[in-house]
Amino acid sequence: MSIDRALGVAGVAAALPGLVQIAIELTGKVSELYKDFRDSTKQIDLQQSVLLIQLIQIEADLYFVKTRSQDFTVPIQESLVDIIRELVKSYRDVSEVFSFARGPDLKVRPGAWALKVKSGVEALVQDIEIWQRRFMELIQLLHFTGFGFRDVAPLSVDTISRDLPASRAQILGANLTKAMDNVKSKSNKLLLQSLPVPDDQLCDVPLSRLRAPEANAPRNDFVVEYRRYTRTDDIEYLNSIVQYSAEILAAADPCTMHVLCCEGYVHRPNLRQFQTILKFPPGLGSPRTLRDLLLDPDPQIEPSITSRIQLCKKIATAALYTHTASLVHKAIQPEAILILKKIDSVGSLQGEGSNSLKTTPLGIPFLTGFGQARQETPDTYSSLRENTDWEQDLYSHPSRQGRPTTKYTMAHDIYSIGVILLEIGLWRSFVVWNGFNDFTIDEGVLSGGKAIFKRMKERKPKAGEELKKLYENLAAQELPNVMGERFCEVVLRCLGAVEGGLAEAVPKRGRVGADVTITANERQEEEIVGLGYIQSVLESLDNIKV
């Protein structure tokens, strides 16, 4: 099928399987065109050479969708149609570029690479990276809801023209299934006898509950977070939660999911605590929390608008992985977000001792603080115990402040993300921090916050709602001038997640393909919230141009 004809069909295709087949054929066509062009010029560098690997991976992902498309719910099918149409459009654009680069004799024109092809290929690489991220966001949501992961027969040689790697969807499913199996088994490979370094070689990470090795420790590529308990707590239950969290974090890809990989955990009954070891990705170190950065008085620390948006994207991505792996975090706040910077081969900070350090990006964020996390299932008990961490209440939805009145859900963590995005957008900390439960509201940033917070501590009715309204008003008044209207809309969507703001954002379009009937249940509601989060938060942040 020619590219023009394929695109014509794609424009009117209503069924997901047909559109996927078109995308598969175009993937192969673009691969062939690129191979021919690559063999004709020596100007292609390593970055562009990665394109062929990406195309092969996309083809594997598309075959996964093709074999399982009828298992997906209608909203997921519609979302897949949207992103596959975008992929087809990118293929069309780059194919036109390749056509320009060839003369009547079909040979590559001299200078074509520098004139037009290089920029076209670079644009395709960027489009593919965005496509892959959006595809995996949907796949993570599919795994969480349980739809679309039934066992099917392997793809036959008749349906695939060549060997393909396993789809990333299959790999993710296998990793999370393995994590679940490890939890159910009696063996626990992540339970360790001791930490990598002695306690006296650990020091506090400023403005956090984490500890990290001192500079002279034999290892300095990890942090330790703690889950403490009392004599009356159910130790067996807590151990199962810690093990589950450890297994899920051990299965994560830190580079794309922005959570640190778990190396293992230690149970210290004499201290009544579990200690979880979170390892840094290679080449990263010098941990600081987001709170530490927000309170840094150095004006050169304040990031550009572009850097703030990139920071928000990564933090928002971490929250999605946490929930699609069936974990609720319950304590998302700036102290739980660890920022790591690149280090050189000898372990010192790049640019250390020079003025260039302050002009480099802030670093890469990772969500930590899983000390209160629990597994999320429809039958999971959600504690209604009164919360005494007053600062956590600043980032908790009103229904979860003080003595909670509702079960904790994905939407509650999204609300916390909204408060953090508001702080990042303004680049101001809402609190002056002296320690946990030892802080004051910064009235210069959150005018009226002190009085509201006083009423919250006194457990006055509606005080939490007043704080939420204060956040919404601050976002509506300040963010458009600082970060733009679209960023403001993202924050307001997050702040309204519990009330259904994200579910309302999912377009109510016509059904795709065969009619699908599914009984409404908690998983389906979470799927709608997850889709709203992907479309209204993650994709919107991707689309903000500065």
C-alpha positions in Angstrom: 0.0 0.0 0.0 1.4 3.4 -0.9 1.9 6.0 1.8 -0.6 8.4 0.3 -3.2 5.7 0.0 -2.5 4.5 3.5 -2.9 8.0 5.0 -6.1 8.4 3.1 -7.5 5.3 4.7 -6.1 6.4 8.1 -8.1 9.6 7.9 -11.4 7.7 7.8 -10.5 4.5 9.7 -12.9 3.9 12.5 -11.7 0.6 13.8 -8.5 0.3 15.8 -7.2 -2.9 14.2 -7.4 -1.4 10.8 -5.5 1.7 11.8 -2.9 -0.3 13.6 -2.3 -2.4 10.4 -1.8 0.9 8.5 0.7 2.1 11.1 2.6 -1.2 11.0 2.9 -1.0 7.2 4.1 2.6 7.4 6.6 1.7 10.1 8.2 -0.8 7.7 8.1 1.7 4.9 9.8 4.4 6.8 12.4 1.9 8.0 13.2 0.9 4.4 13.5 4.6 3.3 15.7 5.4 6.2 18.0 2.4 5.6 18.4 3.4 1.9 19.2 7.0 2.9 21.6 6.0 5.7 23.6 3.8 3.3 24.0 6.7 0.9 25.5 9.3 3.3 28.1 9.4 6.0 26.7 12.4 7.8 24.2 10.5 10.0 25.4 10.5 13.6 24.6 8.1 16.5 21.5 9.9 17.6 19.8 9.4 14.2 21.1 5.8 14.0 18.9 5.1 17.1 15.9 5.7 14.9 15.9 2.2 13.4 15.9 0.6 16.9 13.0 2.8 17.8 11.0 1.8 14.7 11.6 -1.9 15.4 10.3 -1.4 19.0 7.3 0.5 17.8 6.4 -2.3 15.3 6.5 -4.8 18.2 4.3 -2.5 20.3 1.8 -2.1 17.4 1.5 -5.9 17.0 0.8 -6.1 20.7 -2.1 -3.7 20.2 -3.3 -5.5 17.1 -3.6 -8.8 18.9 -5.4 -7.4 22.0 -7.4 -4.5 20.7 -10.8 -6.2 21.2 -10.0 -6.7 24.9 -9.6 -2.9 25.6 -12.4 -0.7 26.9 -13.8 1.9 24.6 -12.0 4.9 26.2 -8.7 3.1 25.9 -9.4 2.2 22.2 -10.2 5.8 21.5 -7.0 7.0 23.2 -4.9 4.5 21.2 -6.6 5.7 17.9 -5.6 9.3 18.8 -1.9 8.5 19.4 -1.6 6.1 16.4 -3.0 8.7 14.1 -0.4 11.1 15.4 2.3 8.5 14.6 0.9 8.0 11.1 1.1 11.8 10.6 4.7 11.8 11.7 5.5 9.1 9.2 3.9 11.1 6.4 5.9 14.2 7.3 9.3 12.4 7.3 8.4 10.4 4.1 7.9 13.7 2.3 11.4 14.8 3.5 13.0 11.6 2.2 11.2 12.2 -1.2 12.7 15.7 -1.3 16.2 14.2 -0.7 16.1 12.1 -3.8 16.6 13.2 -7.4 14.9 11.8 -10.5 17.4 8.9 -10.5 16.3 8.1 -6.9 19.8 8.8 -5.7 20.4 11.1 -2.7 20.9 14.7 -3.7 24.2 16.3 -2.6 23.8 18.4 0.5 20.2 17.1 1.2 21.1 15.9 4.7 22.2 19.3 5.9 19.5 21.2 4.0 16.4 19.4 5.1 16.7 15.7 6.0 18.6 16.1 9.3 15.9 18.4 10.8 13.2 16.1 9.5 14.8 13.0 11.1 15.4 14.8 14.4 11.7 15.9 14.4 10.7 12.3 13.9 12.9 11.0 16.7 11.3 13.6 19.1 7.8 12.6 17.9 8.6 8.9 18.4 9.9 9.6 21.9 6.7 11.3 22.8 4.6 8.6 21.2 6.5 5.9 23.1 5.9 7.7 26.4 2.2 8.1 25.7 1.9 4.5 24.6 3.5 3.3 27.8 1.3 5.5 29.9 -1.8 3.8 28.4 -0.2 0.4 28.8 0.6 1.1 32.5 -3.1 2.0 33.0 -4.2 -1.1 31.2 -2.1 -3.3 33.5 -3.5 -1.5 36.5 -7.2 -2.0 35.5 -6.5 -5.6 34.3 -8.0 -5.1 30.8 -6.1 -6.2 27.8 -3.6 -8.6 29.4 -5.2 -11.9 28.9 -3.1 -14.8 27.6 -3.1 -15.1 23.8 -1.3 -17.4 21.4 2.1 -16.2 20.3 2.2 -14.2 17.0 2.7 -16.6 14.1 5.4 -16.3 11.5 2.6 -15.6 9.0 1.7 -12.3 10.6 5.2 -11.0 11.2 7.6 -10.5 8.3 10.7 -10.6 10.5 11.9 -11.2 14.1 10.8 -8.6 16.5 11.7 -7.9 20.2 9.1 -8.4 22.9 6.7 -5.5 23.2 7.4 -3.1 26.0 3.9 -3.8 27.1 4.7 -7.5 27.5 7.9 -6.7 29.4 6.1 -4.3 31.8 3.4 -6.9 32.4 6.0 -9.6 33.0 8.0 -7.5 35.4 5.0 -6.5 37.5 3.6 -10.1 37.4 7.0 -11.3 38.6 6.9 -8.7 41.4 3.4 -10.0 42.5 4.6 -13.6 42.3 7.6 -12.8 44.5 5.3 -11.2 47.1 3.0 -14.3 47.1 6.0 -16.7 47.4 7.6 -17.6 50.8 11.0 -16.6 49.6 11.9 -12.9 49.9 15.1 -12.0 48.0 14.8 -8.3 48.8 14.8 -8.8 52.5 18.4 -8.1 53.6 20.3 -8.6 56.8 21.8 -5.1 57.0 22.3 -1.8 55.1 25.2 -1.4 52.7 26.9 0.9 55.3 26.7 1.2 59.1 24.2 3.5 60.7 27.0 5.8 61.9 28.0 6.5 58.3 24.6 7.8 57.3 23.5 11.4 57.6 20.2 13.2 57.1 19.3 14.5 53.6 18.3 18.1 54.4 14.5 18.8 54.6 13.5 15.1 54.1 13.0 11.9 56.0 15.7 10.2 54.0 19.3 9.4 55.0 22.3 9.1 52.7 25.9 7.9 53.1 28.5 10.4 54.2 31.1 11.4 51.7 33.7 9.0 53.1 31.4 6.0 53.2 32.4 3.0 51.0 29.2 3.6 48.9 27.3 6.8 48.3 24.9 5.8 45.5 21.7 5.3 47.5 19.4 6.7 50.1 17.5 5.0 52.9 13.9 5.7 53.7 12.1 4.5 56.9 8.8 3.0 57.8 8.3 3.1 61.6 5.7 1.3 63.6 4.5 0.9 67.2 4.0 -2.1 69.5 0.3 -2.3 68.6 0.8 -2.3 64.8 0.3 -5.5 62.8 3.9 -6.4 61.9 3.1 -9.1 59.5 0.8 -6.8 57.5 3.4 -4.0 57.5 6.0 -6.4 56.2 3.8 -7.5 53.3 3.2 -3.9 52.4 6.9 -3.0 52.6 7.8 -6.1 50.5 5.2 -5.3 47.9 6.4 -1.7 47.6 10.0 -2.9 47.4 9.2 -5.4 44.6 7.3 -2.8 42.6 10.1 -0.3 42.9 12.7 -3.0 42.1 10.8 -3.6 38.8 10.7 0.1 37.8 12.7 1.8 35.2 14.1 5.0 37.0 14.9 6.7 33.7 11.3 6.7 32.4 9.2 6.3 35.5 11.1 8.6 37.9 11.1 6.4 40.9 14.3 5.0 42.3 15.0 1.3 42.0 14.8 -0.6 45.3 17.9 -2.6 46.1 16.3 -4.3 49.1 15.0 -3.6 52.6 16.0 -4.4 56.2 13.7 -5.1 59.1 15.0 -3.7 62.4 12.7 -4.9 65.2 14.8 -3.4 67.9 14.2 0.0 66.3 10.7 -0.8 65.2 11.3 0.2 61.7 11.7 -1.1 58.1 14.6 0.5 56.1 14.3 0.6 52.4 17.4 1.1 50.2 16.7 3.2 47.0 19.6 3.1 44.6 20.6 6.1 42.4 20.8 5.5 38.6 24.5 5.4 37.4 26.1 8.8 37.0 23.7 10.6 39.4 24.2 11.9 42.9 24.3 14.9 45.3 20.7 14.5 46.5 18.6 17.5 47.4 14.8 17.6 48.0 12.4 19.9 46.1 11.7 21.6 49.4 15.4 22.4 49.8 15.5 23.9 46.3 12.3 25.9 46.8 13.7 27.5 50.0 17.2 28.2 48.6 17.7 32.0 48.7 20.2 32.0 45.8 18.3 33.7 42.9 20.4 31.8 40.4 18.8 28.5 41.6 15.4 29.7 40.3 14.8 27.7 37.1 13.5 28.9 33.8 9.9 28.3 32.8 11.1 25.5 30.5 13.0 23.8 33.3 9.9 24.1 35.6 7.7 22.4 33.0 10.2 19.6 32.5 10.4 19.1 36.3 6.6 19.0 36.5 6.4 16.4 33.7 8.8 14.0 35.4 7.1 14.3 38.8 3.7 13.8 37.2 5.0 10.7 35.4 6.2 9.2 38.7 2.8 9.5 40.2 1.2 7.7 37.3 3.6 4.7 37.6 3.0 4.5 41.3 -0.7 4.1 40.9 -0.6 1.9 37.8 1.6 -0.5 39.8 -1.3 -0.6 42.4 0.4 1.6 45.0 -1.1 4.6 46.7 1.7 6.9 47.9 -0.4 8.9 50.5 2.4 11.4 51.3 3.3 13.3 48.0 4.9 16.5 49.1 8.2 18.4 48.2 10.1 16.6 50.9 9.4 13.3 49.1 10.8 14.5 45.8 14.5 13.9 45.5 16.5 15.8 42.9 19.7 14.2 41.7 22.4 15.9 39.6 24.8 14.4 37.1 28.3 13.6 38.4 31.5 12.9 36.5 33.6 9.7 36.5 35.4 10.5 39.8 32.2 11.2 41.6 32.3 15.0 42.0 29.6 17.3 40.7 30.0 18.4 37.1 31.1 22.0 37.3 31.8 21.9 41.0 33.9 24.8 42.1 33.0 26.9 39.1 30.3 29.4 38.3 28.9 27.1 35.6 27.3 24.9 38.3 24.5 27.4 39.0 23.5 27.7 35.4 23.0 24.0 34.8 19.5 22.4 35.0 18.3 21.6 38.5 18.7 17.9 38.0 16.4 14.9 37.6 13.5 14.4 40.1 12.5 11.0 41.6 9.5 10.3 43.8 10.5 8.8 47.2 8.8 8.7 50.6 6.9 5.4 50.3 6.9 5.0 54.1 3.1 5.3 54.1 2.4 3.6 50.8 0.1 0.6 50.5 -1.1 -1.8 47.9 -4.3 -0.7 46.1 -7.0 -3.2 45.3 -10.8 -2.9 45.4 -10.7 -4.8 48.8 -7.8 -3.0 50.3 -8.4 -1.4 53.7 -7.6 2.3 53.7 -6.8 3.6 57.2 -9.1 6.2 58.7 -6.7 6.9 61.5 -6.2 10.5 62.4 -3.2 12.1 60.7 -0.9 14.1 63.0 1.6 15.2 60.4 0.3 18.7 60.0 2.5 19.5 57.0 1.1 16.5 55.1 -2.4 18.0 55.5 -1.2 21.0 53.4 -0.9 18.5 50.5 -3.9 16.3 51.3 -7.4 16.7 49.9 -9.9 18.0 52.5 -11.5 14.6 52.7 -8.2 13.0 53.8 -7.1 15.7 56.3 -7.3 15.1 60.1 -9.5 12.0 60.5 -10.1 10.9 56.9 -13.7 10.3 55.8 -13.0 8.5 52.5 -10.8 5.7 51.1 -7.6 6.9 49.6 -7.6 6.8 45.8 -5.5 7.8 42.8 -7.4 11.1 42.7 -6.1 12.0 46.2 -2.5 11.7 45.1 -3.3 13.7 42.0 -4.6 16.5 44.2 -1.2 16.5 46.0 0.5 16.7 42.6 -1.6 19.8 41.9 -0.4 21.6 45.0 3.2 20.8 44.2 2.8 21.9 40.6 1.5 25.2 41.9 4.6 25.7 44.1 6.9 24.8 41.2 5.1 27.2 38.8 5.4 30.1 41.3 8.8 28.7 42.5 7.9 29.6 46.0 7.6 27.4 49.1 4.3 27.6 50.9 6.1 27.0 54.2 9.1 28.1 56.1 10.5 24.8 57.1 12.3 24.1 60.4 11.6 20.4 60.6 8.6 18.1 60.4 5.7 19.5 62.3 7.9 22.6 62.9 7.1 25.0 60.2 5.1 28.2 59.5 3.0 29.2 56.6 4.7 31.9 54.4 2.1 34.6 54.3 4.0 36.4 51.6 3.2 33.4 49.2 0.0 32.0 50.7 -1.8 35.0 52.0 -4.4 34.0 54.6 -2.9 30.6 54.9 -1.9 31.0 58.6 -5.4 31.6 59.8 -6.8 28.7 57.7 -4.1 26.4 58.9 -4.8 27.3 62.5 -8.4 26.3 62.0 -7.3 23.1 60.4 -5.2 22.2 63.4 -8.3 22.9 65.6 -10.3 20.6 63.3 -12.7 23.3 62.4 -15.3 22.2 59.8 -14.7 23.4 56.3 -11.1 24.6 57.1 -9.7 22.1 54.5 -12.1 23.3 51.9 -11.0 26.9 52.6 -7.4 25.9 52.0 -8.3 24.1 48.7 -10.1 27.3 47.6 -7.1 29.4 48.5 -4.9 27.2 46.2 -7.4 27.4 43.4 -7.7 31.2 43.7 -3.9 31.6 43.8 -3.5 29.4 40.7 -6.1 31.3 38.8 -4.7 34.7 39.7 -0.9 34.1 39.5 -0.1 31.2 37.2 -1.4 32.6 33.9 1.0 35.5 34.1 4.0 33.4 35.2 3.5 30.0 33.5 0.6 30.6 31.0 -3.0 29.6 30.8 -2.5 26.0 29.8 -0.2 25.3 32.8 -2.8 27.0 35.1 -5.5 24.7 33.6 -3.4 21.6 34.4 -3.0 22.7 38.1 -6.7 23.4 38.4 -7.6 20.0 36.9 -5.3 18.3 39.5 -6.9 20.2 42.3 -10.3 19.2 41.2 -9.5 15.5 40.6 -11.3 14.2 43.6 -14.5 16.0 42.6 -14.4 14.4 39.1 -12.4 17.1 37.3 -10.2 14.7 35.4 -13.1 12.3 34.6 -15.0 15.1 33.0 -11.9 15.9 30.9 -12.1 12.6 29.0 -13.8 13.3 25.7 -17.1 11.5 25.3 -16.7 10.4 21.7 -18.4 7.7 19.6 -17.5 4.1 20.2 -14.6 2.6 18.3 -15.0 -0.9 16.7 -17.2 -3.5 18.2 -19.6 -2.5 20.9 -18.2 -3.2 24.4 -20.3 -3.4 27.5 -18.6 -3.4 30.9 -20.3 -3.2 34.3 -19.3 0.0 36.1 -17.0 -0.8 39.0 -14.2 0.8 41.0 -11.5 -0.3 38.5 -13.4 1.3 35.6 -13.7 4.5 37.6 -10.0 4.5 38.2 -9.4 3.9 34.5 -11.4 7.0 33.7 -9.4 9.1 36.2 -6.2 7.6 34.9 -7.1 8.5 31.3 -8.1 12.0 32.4 -4.7 12.3 34.1 -2.8 11.2 31.0 -4.8 13.5 28.7 -5.3 16.6 30.8 -2.1 16.6 32.8 0.7 14.6 31.1 -0.2 15.3 27.5 -1.0 19.0 28.3 2.4 19.4 29.9 4.0 17.8 26.8 2.1 20.3 24.6 3.2 23.4 26.4 5.6 25.4 24.3 7.7 28.2 25.7 
